[in-house]
């Protein structure tokens, strides 16, 4: 089994386990604490596999540390940050809480500015420096580097895979903060309107992303004029779910070797089955 096949199966299992914990709206601290434990368990399994795996070449090693490992670690960093934010919220007015959230946004932007050149390299799809950034180095090489994050297992770490994970995680944290800032109780002077009963998405996020991309690809909403970002935001509000980095989820769906559209195929199968059952029901004969 290749490292990519193992990681894809492990990531899908992790997402399914995370989806099983559907806490009530507002229980973000409890949700994040349980999620951290789940993610850490799956990262440990990934690490164990890597420690006993021989990459087929530099290209496979780069792909793992540039695209695969950050997907796991970004989820861990995200929930870690949410726990920090929610456990440090001031017991004060909505204005004070808003300022606290804005302060966290400033910290994230400062981090992004510090790594601006690398982010530009990563987002542009450049590959010229990949062997420097995403191939493991021997212990002596690390001593020459001034890194912000300490490392303990050089067989499971490269120079920049953790920074990529942080970049991805912080984008999701920004979405989390913006949702909190848009809450009615954060709007001083406005009456708080009780929310109607929510419809929550209880299948996996991967399944919802499949549906999201299918609807956007077929132009089924707003005559095809709505972009992916706005449609994803609508899904999140409609189904009371945070999709996270759906671009990365789509890339993982795209590189599946077998059955790229598991959820959509299941939808069709279940609907046809229901029609067949209706056809055979005495009521419709």
N, C-alpha and C positions, 0 to 999 in steps of 0.2 A: 504494500500500500504506500502510495506517495504521501509526502507531507501535506500536499494540498488536499488530497482526498480525505485524509484524517482530519485536518483542520476544518474542512467544510462540514463534515458530519458532526464534529465536536461543537462548532459554532451554532449549528441548527439545534442541537440538543440544549445548549445553553439558552438560546432564545426561547425555546419551548418551556424550559424550567422557569425562566423569568416571567413569561406570560402567565404562568400558573398562579402567580401571586398578584391578584387583582385587588389591591387595597382601595378603600373608599377615598374619594377626592379629599386631598388635604393631608393624607397620611404619608407624605413624601419621606419623612425621616425614617419611619418604620420600613417602608418599601425599600429605601436605599440600603439600609443595614442588612436586610435579608438578601438583597440583590448582590451586595459586595461578597457575601459568603459564597453564593452560587458561582459568581464569575471567578473568584479566586480558586475555587475547586477545579474549574475547567482550564484555567491558565496553568495550574499545577500539572494537569494531565497533558497539556500541550508541551510544557517544558520537559516532562519525563520522556515524551515521544522524541523530541528533538535531541535530547541527550543520548538517545540510543539510535539515532538516525544518521545516515551518511548522505549528504546532499549530492545529487548527480553532477553538479557543477556550480560555478559561480552564479550562473543565471538563476538557478533554482533557489540558491541561498539569498540572493538579492530580492527575488520575488517574495520570499517568506518574510524577510525582515522589513521590506518596504510596504507590502500590501496586506499580508495575512496577520502577523503578530500584532501590529498596531490596532487591528479591529477588535481583538480581545482586550488589550490593555486600555484602549480608549474607553471602553465600557466601565472598566474598574475605576479609572480616573474620574469619569463623569459622576458616578455615584459617590465616590469619595468627596468630591467637591460639593455635591448637593448636601451631603451630611454636614459638612463644615458650615455651609451657608445657613441651612435651616436650624442648626444647633446654636448659631451665633446671632440669630435675629434679635435685635434689641426689643425689650419690653417697653415700647414707647408708642408714639403717635404714628399714624400712617405716613406722615412726612419723614419721620426719622427712619422708618423701615425702608421707605423709598430711597432715601439717601444711602442707606446701607447697601441696597441692591446696586445702586449706581456706582458705589465704590468698588464693588466686586467686578462690575463691567470694566471699570478703569484698570483694575489689576490685570484682567484678561487682555485688554488692548495693549498694555505695557509689555506683557509677555510676547504678544504677536509682533510688536514693533521691534523687540530685541532680536527676534528670529526672522525678521522681514525677508532677508536675502534667501534664507533656506526655504521659507514658505513659498516664495516666488518660484524657486527651483522646483519644488515638489508639485505645486499647482500647475505649472506649465508643462508637466510631463517630461521634463528633461531627464536624461540618463547618463550624461557624460561623467558625473561624479559618483555614480551609484556604487562603484567598487570601493570608494573611500568611505561613503556613508553607511552602506548596508552589507558589508562583508565583515565578519568577525576578525578581530585583531588579537595578537598575542599579548600577554600581560605587560611586557615591556613597552609596547606601543601605547597602552593606556596611560602609563606614567607620564607621558609627554603631553597629555591632553588636560585642559582645564575645563572639566565638565561640571554642570550644575547638579547633576543627579549621580549619586554614587551607584556603583555596580557591584554585584556580589557573585554573579555567575556569568563569566565571559563567554561560555558556550551558548548562552541564551540572550546575548546582548550585542548590539552594534552601536556605533556612535550616535545615530540619529533616529532609530526606530521608536524610542521613547518620546522624542520630541514630536514625531508625527502623531503618536497616540494622544499626546497632550493637545495638539492642534485640533484634532477631530473631536476630542472630548470637550474642549472649551467652546467649540461651535454649538454643541448640544447644550452646554451649560447656559450659554447666552439665550438660547431658545427658552430654556426653563425659566430664567430670570425675567425675560420679556413677558411670558405668560403670567407670572406673579405680578408684574407691574401693571398689567392690563386688567387685573381683578377689580371688581366694583369697589371693594373695601379700600383699594389703594387710590381712589379718586375722591379727594376731599371735597365736600360740598354737594356731592351727588347722592341721591337716595340709593340704598342698596336694594336691588331687586332680587327676590328669591329665584334661584335657578329652577327651571323645570326639570323633571326627572331626566337623568342622562341615559343615553344609550351607549354602553361601553363595549369596546371591541375586546373579545375574549379569546380570539384565535391568535396566532403568532403575528408579530410585526412583519415578518417576511411575507406572510400571506396578504396583509393589507398593502404592502408595497407592490406586490404583484398586481393587485387590483388597481392601485393608483396609476402605475405605469400603463396598464392596459387601457384604462379610460382616457388617459392623456394622449396615448398613441393613436387611439381611434377618433379623437376629437369629439368625444361624447358629451363634453361639458362646455357650455358657452360657445357652441359652434366651433370648438377647437381653438378658441382665442386665449384661453386661460393657460398660464405657464405652470410648470411642474411645482414650483415653490408655493404659489398661491393655492393650488389644488391640494397639496400636501397639508398646508396650514388649515384648510377647510376640513379635511379628513380628521386632523388632530382634534379640532373643536367638536366636530360632529360625533366622533366615537370616543371622546374623552381618553385620548392616548397620545403619547409622545413618540413619534416615529424615529427620532434620532437621526443618524446620518443615512438617509434613504438612498443617496447616491452610491455609497459604499455597498449597501445591501443589494442594490441593483447590479453592481459589478460582480458581486458574488453569485447572484442568480445567473448572470450572463455566462460565467465561466463554468457553470455546472456541466458535467459530462453527460449526465443522464437526467432527462425530464426537467427542463428549465421552468416549467409553469405548473408545478405540483398543485397549487391551490386552485388555479383557474380550471385545470382538468377535473379536479374534484367537484367544483361547482357545477360543471356541465354534467358530470356523471350523476350527481345527486338530483339535479333538476330533471334529467331524463328519467331517472328511476321514479321520481314522484309522479311524473306524467304517466308513466306506464302503470303505476299503481292506481292512478285515477281512472285510467282507461278500463281497468279490470274491476273497478268498484261498481256494485249494482246500481248505485245512485246515478251513474252516468251512462248506463246502458239503456 
